[in-house]
Amino acid sequence: MKIIRIAVIVFMGTLLLVGAACGGGGNAEPTPTPTATATPTPLPTVVMSCDQARDAIQIALDAYNAVHGDWPTIDGQPGDIEWIKLVPEFMKGIPSNDSKCEWWVNSDPEGDVCLQNIC
């Protein structure tokens, strides 16, 4: 009988120790893990003349349209070019003169490259 009592006491003590070691603050709030916010990588630019840019953009517009069936603009219709849709798959980079020229997809004739401002 003494052996059974000792065994029960040792068993209960072991359970108590395991419970205390594993319990550790059941109501504790989990610590939030900080998440990294991705900053977009700027697209590369390419220095080229106005004529070189026009020709390169026209080739890229035609290739994009052949693959996707629309234009590389916000809504797929003629308008301001969304360079992220062309670079780097269809062009090496944005023409460095885009901020002065503002290249667009023309609506008449549709698909031709056009300038909003003369470079």
C-alpha positions, 0 to 999 in steps of 0.5 A: 500500500505504501508503494501505491501511495508513493507512486500516486504522489510521484505521479501527481507531482510529475503532472503538476510540474508538466502542467506548470511548465507547459501552461505559461500564461494561457490568456497572454496575447500573442506578440504581433510580428512586424511585417515588412512593407515592400517598396516598389522598385523603380523601373529602369530608364533608357536614354534615346532620342525622340525618334528612337523612343517612338519606334521602340514604343511602337514595337512594344505596343504591337507586341503587347497587344498581340499577346494580351489583346488590349493596350498597356494602359490602365483600362486596356483602351487607348490612353496614357501608357502604364510602363509597368506593363511594358518594362521589362518584358517588352522594353528594356526601360522607360524612355528617359524623355517620357516626363517631357514627352508623355507617350500615349497609345493613340485612339485614331489610328488606334494603337499608334504611339503618340505624344502629348507634348513635343519632346 
